[in-house]
């Protein structure tokens, strides 16, 4: 294999590796963004759950109070 062919082959491999690296970086950023969105959604659901629990407790207390218990 001539030196020029070897050089060309290595340049192609480097280009391919660079493209794969850029693609991997984009995938990693997408995964991080998705994790952030999921974390935010979990916090929203926890807040909603807390509100529902408070309302249920309040309604239960009203029901038990009106029954004289």
TIMI-2910 file (N, C-alpha, C, CB; in pm, 1 decimal, decimal comma, always signed):
<rs>
+----------+----------+----------+----------+----------+----------+----------+----------+----------+----------+----------+----------+------+
!      n_x !      n_y !      n_z !     ca_x !     ca_y !     ca_z !      c_x !      c_y !      c_z !     cb_x !     cb_y !     cb_z ! resn !
+----------+----------+----------+----------+----------+----------+----------+----------+----------+----------+----------+----------+------+
!    +85,9 !   -117,5 !     +0,0 !     +0,0 !     +0,0 !     +0,0 !    +90,1 !   +123,2 !     +0,0 !    -97,5 !     +0,1 !   +123,3 !  Unk !
!    +59,6 !   +212,4 !    -88,4 !   +139,7 !   +332,9 !    -97,5 !   +109,9 !   +424,5 !    +19,8 !   +114,1 !   +404,9 !   -229,6 !  Unk !
!   +202,8 !   +509,4 !    +47,5 !   +188,2 !   +603,8 !   +156,9 !    +67,6 !   +694,2 !   +135,5 !   +314,5 !   +687,2 !   +171,9 !  Unk !
!    +45,0 !   +735,2 !    +13,7 !    -69,0 !   +822,3 !    -17,8 !   -201,3 !   +749,5 !     +7,6 !    -61,8 !   +870,0 !   -164,9 !  Unk !
!   -209,2 !   +622,0 !    -27,5 !   -329,6 !   +543,0 !     -3,3 !   -353,9 !   +525,4 !   +146,7 !   -318,4 !   +406,0 !    -71,8 !  Unk !
!   -246,3 !   +498,5 !   +218,7 !   -256,7 !   +482,7 !   +363,2 !   -303,9 !   +613,4 !   +427,5 !   -121,1 !   +439,0 !   +422,6 !  Unk !
!   -248,9 !   +723,2 !   +383,0 !   -286,9 !   +853,5 !   +434,4 !   -434,5 !   +882,0 !   +406,1 !   -198,6 !   +962,7 !   +373,1 !  Unk !
!   -478,2 !   +851,1 !   +287,0 !   -617,9 !   +871,5 !   +248,7 !   -710,9 !   +783,7 !   +332,0 !   -637,2 !   +842,1 !    +99,5 !  Unk !
!   -672,1 !   +659,5 !   +353,6 !   -750,6 !   +566,6 !   +433,5 !   -763,3 !   +615,6 !   +577,7 !   -687,5 !   +427,3 !   +430,1 !  Unk !
!   -652,6 !   +661,9 !   +632,0 !   -654,2 !   +713,1 !   +769,3 !   -739,0 !   +839,7 !   +779,2 !   -510,8 !   +741,5 !   +817,7 !  Unk !
!   -732,9 !   +925,0 !   +678,9 !   -813,6 !  +1047,3 !   +678,6 !   -962,6 !  +1012,6 !   +677,2 !   -777,9 !  +1136,0 !   +556,7 !  Unk !
!  -1000,0 !   +911,4 !   +600,3 !  -1140,3 !   +867,2 !   +596,8 !  -1183,9 !   +812,9 !   +732,3 !  -1160,4 !   +759,7 !   +488,4 !  Unk !
!  -1097,3 !   +733,6 !   +793,8 !  -1128,6 !   +678,0 !   +925,8 !  -1144,3 !   +789,7 !  +1029,7 !  -1018,4 !   +579,1 !   +970,0 !  Unk !
!  -1057,0 !   +888,7 !  +1023,5 !  -1067,0 !  +1001,9 !  +1116,1 !  -1198,4 !  +1075,8 !  +1094,3 !   -947,4 !  +1098,5 !  +1098,2 !  Unk !
!  -1233,4 !  +1097,9 !   +968,7 !  -1359,1 !  +1166,6 !   +937,0 !  -1478,6 !  +1088,4 !   +991,5 !  -1373,3 !  +1185,8 !   +784,4 !  Unk !
!  -1476,7 !   +957,6 !   +972,9 !  -1585,3 !   +872,7 !  +1022,8 !  -1593,6 !   +879,5 !  +1175,0 !  -1565,1 !   +726,9 !   +977,4 !  Unk !
!  -1479,1 !   +873,4 !  +1241,9 !  -1475,8 !   +880,7 !  +1387,8 !  -1527,4 !  +1015,9 !  +1437,2 !  -1333,1 !   +856,6 !  +1439,3 !  Unk !
!  -1491,4 !  +1122,0 !  +1368,5 !  -1538,9 !  +1255,1 !  +1406,9 !  -1690,5 !  +1265,1 !  +1392,2 !  -1470,2 !  +1363,3 !  +1321,9 !  Unk !
!  -1743,6 !  +1211,2 !  +1283,6 !  -1888,1 !  +1212,6 !  +1262,1 !  -1960,4 !  +1131,9 !  +1369,1 !  -1921,9 !  +1157,8 !  +1123,6 !  Unk !
!  -1905,0 !  +1016,5 !  +1403,9 !  -1964,5 !   +933,7 !  +1509,4 !  -1958,1 !  +1003,3 !  +1644,4 !  -1893,8 !   +798,4 !  +1517,5 !  Unk !
!  -1849,2 !  +1074,3 !  +1669,5 !  -1834,1 !  +1148,0 !  +1794,4 !  -1939,1 !  +1259,3 !  +1804,1 !  -1691,8 !  +1207,1 !  +1805,2 !  Unk !
!  -1957,0 !  +1333,8 !  +1697,6 !  -2056,5 !  +1440,9 !  +1695,5 !  -2196,6 !  +1383,5 !  +1715,3 !  -2049,0 !  +1519,5 !  +1563,0 !  Unk !
!  -2224,7 !  +1271,8 !  +1650,5 !  -2355,1 !  +1206,7 !  +1666,4 !  -2374,9 !  +1160,5 !  +1811,2 !  -2367,7 !  +1086,4 !  +1569,5 !  Unk !
!  -2270,9 !  +1105,1 !  +1870,1 !  -2279,2 !  +1059,6 !  +2009,6 !  -2300,8 !  +1176,8 !  +2104,5 !  -2151,7 !   +983,3 !  +2048,9 !  Unk !
!  -2234,8 !  +1288,8 !  +2077,7 !  -2254,6 !  +1407,0 !  +2161,0 !  -2399,8 !  +1454,6 !  +2153,6 !  -2159,2 !  +1519,8 !  +2117,7 !  Unk !
!  -2457,6 !  +1453,7 !  +2034,5 !  -2596,7 !  +1495,5 !  +2017,4 !  -2691,0 !  +1399,7 !  +2090,5 !  -2633,0 !  +1502,5 !  +1867,6 !  Unk !
!  -2663,4 !  +1270,6 !  +2081,7 !  -2746,3 !  +1172,5 !  +2151,6 !  -2735,8 !  +1189,8 !  +2302,7 !  -2705,5 !  +1030,2 !  +2111,9 !  Unk !
!  -2615,2 !  +1217,5 !  +2349,9 !  -2595,7 !  +1239,2 !  +2493,0 !  -2672,9 !  +1362,4 !  +2539,2 !  -2446,0 !  +1254,6 !  +2525,5 !  Unk !
!  -2668,2 !  +1469,5 !  +2462,1 !  -2741,6 !  +1590,3 !  +2498,8 !  -2892,4 !  +1564,1 !  +2497,6 !  -2706,5 !  +1705,9 !  +2403,0 !  Unk !
!  -2939,3 !  +1489,1 !  +2399,8 !  -3081,9 !  +1452,8 !  +2395,3 !  -3121,3 !  +1373,7 !  +2519,7 !  -3113,3 !  +1370,6 !  +2268,2 !  Unk !
!  -3036,3 !  +1280,4 !  +2559,7 !  -3064,3 !  +1200,1 !  +2678,7 !  -3065,9 !  +1287,4 !  +2804,2 !  -2960,2 !  +1087,7 !  +2693,4 !  Unk !
!  -2973,8 !  +1381,5 !  +2813,2 !  -2972,2 !  +1473,5 !  +2927,6 !  -3098,1 !  +1559,5 !  +2930,5 !  -2847,4 !  +1563,2 !  +2922,7 !  Unk !
!  -3136,5 !  +1610,0 !  +2814,0 !  -3258,4 !  +1691,6 !  +2805,8 !  -3380,5 !  +1610,4 !  +2847,4 !  -3277,4 !  +1746,4 !  +2662,9 !  Unk !
!  -3386,4 !  +1486,9 !  +2801,1 !  -3498,6 !  +1398,7 !  +2835,5 !  -3501,1 !  +1371,6 !  +2986,3 !  -3488,9 !  +1265,2 !  +2757,2 !  Unk !
!  -3384,5 !  +1352,1 !  +3045,6 !  -3375,8 !  +1328,7 !  +3190,0 !  -3424,3 !  +1451,5 !  +3267,1 !  -3230,9 !  +1293,6 !  +3230,7 !  Unk !
!  -3386,9 !  +1570,0 !  +3218,7 !  -3433,0 !  +1693,2 !  +3283,4 !  -3584,5 !  +1705,4 !  +3275,8 !  -3367,4 !  +1815,6 !  +3218,8 !  Unk !
!  -3641,3 !  +1673,8 !  +3159,9 !  -3786,7 !  +1680,5 !  +3144,1 !  -3856,1 !  +1579,9 !  +3235,4 !  -3826,0 !  +1655,1 !  +2997,8 !  Unk !
!  -3800,7 !  +1460,6 !  +3244,9 !  -3859,9 !  +1359,0 !  +3332,0 !  -3851,5 !  +1400,5 !  +3478,9 !  -3790,0 !  +1223,9 !  +3311,4 !  Unk !
!  -3739,4 !  +1459,9 !  +3517,2 !  -3724,7 !  +1506,0 !  +3655,0 !  -3828,8 !  +1613,3 !  +3686,4 !  -3582,3 !  +1560,4 !  +3679,3 !  Unk !
!  -3848,3 !  +1704,7 !  +3593,1 !  -3948,2 !  +1809,5 !  +3611,3 !  -4087,8 !  +1749,5 !  +3622,4 !  -3942,7 !  +1909,9 !  +3495,4 !  Unk !
!  -4116,6 !  +1651,3 !  +3538,1 !  -4248,4 !  +1586,7 !  +3540,6 !  -4271,3 !  +1513,5 !  +3672,6 !  -4262,2 !  +1488,4 !  +3423,1 !  Unk !
!  -4168,4 !  +1447,9 !  +3724,0 !  -4179,7 !  +1379,4 !  +3853,4 !  -4213,7 !  +1480,5 !  +3962,7 !  -4047,8 !  +1304,3 !  +3887,9 !  Unk !
!  -4146,9 !  +1595,4 !  +3960,9 !  -4176,3 !  +1698,8 !  +4060,3 !  -4320,4 !  +1746,9 !  +4048,8 !  -4080,2 !  +1816,8 !  +4044,4 !  Unk !
!  -4366,8 !  +1764,7 !  +3925,1 !  -4506,9 !  +1804,6 !  +3905,1 !  -4602,3 !  +1700,4 !  +3961,4 !  -4535,7 !  +1826,4 !  +3756,1 !  Unk !
!  -4574,8 !  +1574,4 !  +3934,8 !  -4661,6 !  +1467,3 !  +3982,9 !  -4658,3 !  +1457,2 !  +4135,0 !  -4620,7 !  +1333,9 !  +3920,8 !  Unk !
!  -4541,7 !  +1478,2 !  +4193,9 !  -4531,9 !  +1475,7 !  +4340,1 !  -4615,3 !  +1588,2 !  +4401,6 !  -4384,5 !  +1487,9 !  +4384,7 !  Unk !
!  -4608,7 !  +1707,2 !  +4341,4 !  -4688,6 !  +1819,3 !  +4391,0 !  -4837,4 !  +1789,6 !  +4377,1 !  -4653,1 !  +1948,4 !  +4315,6 !  Unk !
!  -4875,5 !  +1735,7 !  +4263,7 !  -5016,6 !  +1701,5 !  +4240,8 !  -5063,3 !  +1596,0 !  +4341,0 !  -5037,6 !  +1650,6 !  +4096,2 !  Unk !
!  -4979,3 !  +1497,3 !  +4364,8 !  -5012,6 !  +1391,7 !  +4460,6 !  -5031,3 !  +1449,4 !  +4601,1 !  -4902,6 !  +1283,6 !  +4461,8 !  Unk !
!  -4945,5 !  +1543,3 !  +4636,7 !  -4956,2 !  +1606,5 !  +4768,5 !  -5088,0 !  +1684,3 !  +4780,5 !  -4835,7 !  +1700,9 !  +4793,2 !  Unk !
!  -5125,2 !  +1755,0 !  +4674,8 !  -5251,9 !  +1829,9 !  +4675,6 !  -5370,8 !  +1735,4 !  +4690,5 !  -5266,6 !  +1913,2 !  +4546,2 !  Unk !
!  -5368,1 !  +1625,6 !  +4617,4 !  -5477,1 !  +1528,1 !  +4624,1 !  -5484,7 !  +1467,4 !  +4764,0 !  -5457,9 !  +1417,1 !  +4518,1 !  Unk !
!  -5370,7 !  +1437,3 !  +4821,6 !  -5368,9 !  +1379,7 !  +4956,6 !  -5428,9 !  +1476,5 !  +5057,8 !  -5225,2 !  +1342,9 !  +4997,8 !  Unk !
!  -5395,5 !  +1603,9 !  +5045,5 !  -5449,9 !  +1704,9 !  +5136,9 !  -5601,1 !  +1713,9 !  +5119,9 !  -5384,3 !  +1843,4 !  +5111,8 !  Unk !
!  -5647,2 !  +1716,0 !  +4995,5 !  -5791,6 !  +1724,1 !  +4970,6 !  -5865,0 !  +1600,6 !  +5023,0 !  -5818,6 !  +1740,8 !  +4820,7 !  Unk !
!  -5807,3 !  +1484,3 !  +5001,6 !  -5870,6 !  +1361,5 !  +5050,9 !  -5877,4 !  +1360,9 !  +5203,5 !  -5793,8 !  +1237,8 !  +5001,1 !  Unk !
!  -5770,1 !  +1403,9 !  +5266,1 !  -5768,8 !  +1410,4 !  +5412,7 !  -5873,0 !  +1510,2 !  +5461,6 !  -5628,4 !  +1449,5 !  +5464,8 !  Unk !
!  -5882,4 !  +1623,7 !  +5396,5 !  -5980,5 !  +1725,8 !  +5433,1 !  -6122,3 !  +1671,8 !  +5416,9 !  -5961,4 !  +1852,5 !  +5347,4 !  Unk !
!  -6148,9 !  +1607,8 !  +5302,9 !  -6282,0 !  +1551,4 !  +5278,1 !  -6314,7 !  +1440,2 !  +5376,9 !  -6291,3 !  +1498,1 !  +5135,1 !  Unk !
!  -6216,8 !  +1357,5 !  +5409,4 !  -6237,3 !  +1251,9 !  +5506,1 !  -6271,9 !  +1309,2 !  +5643,2 !  -6113,7 !  +1164,1 !  +5515,1 !  Unk !
!  -6198,9 !  +1412,4 !  +5681,9 !  -6226,0 !  +1477,7 !  +5810,1 !  -6364,8 !  +1540,5 !  +5812,3 !  -6120,3 !  +1584,1 !  +5838,9 !  Unk !
!  -6405,6 !  +1599,5 !  +5701,3 !  -6541,0 !  +1657,6 !  +5693,1 !  -6647,3 !  +1548,1 !  +5704,3 !  -6559,0 !  +1735,9 !  +5559,9 !  Unk !
!  -6622,2 !  +1437,1 !  +5634,6 !  -6718,7 !  +1325,7 !  +5636,2 !  -6729,0 !  +1266,8 !  +5776,5 !  -6677,6 !  +1215,5 !  +5534,9 !  Unk !
!  -6617,1 !  +1241,0 !  +5837,7 !  -6617,9 !  +1183,6 !  +5971,9 !  -6676,8 !  +1282,2 !  +6073,5 !  -6475,3 !  +1143,2 !  +6013,3 !  Unk !
!  -6647,8 !  +1410,4 !  +6054,5 !  -6703,0 !  +1512,2 !  +6143,7 !  -6853,5 !  +1524,4 !  +6132,2 !  -6639,9 !  +1645,4 !  +6115,3 !  Unk !
!  -6905,0 !  +1511,6 !  +6009,8 !  -7049,0 !  +1525,9 !  +5990,8 !  -7123,8 !  +1402,6 !  +6038,4 !  -7080,7 !  +1552,6 !  +5844,6 !  Unk !
!  -7054,2 !  +1290,4 !  +6049,8 !  -7115,3 !  +1167,7 !  +6099,6 !  -7106,7 !  +1159,7 !  +6252,4 !  -7047,7 !  +1045,3 !  +6036,2 !  Unk !
!  -7039,6 !  +1255,3 !  +6311,8 !  -7025,0 !  +1256,0 !  +6455,4 !  -6919,9 !  +1159,7 !  +6506,1 !  -7154,4 !  +1224,8 !  +6518,2 !  Unk !
!  -6826,7 !  +1120,3 !  +6419,1 !  -6721,8 !  +1026,7 !  +6461,4 !  -6599,0 !  +1098,3 !  +6509,8 !  -6684,6 !   +934,2 !  +6348,5 !  Unk !
+----------+----------+----------+----------+----------+----------+----------+----------+----------+----------+----------+----------+------+
</rs>
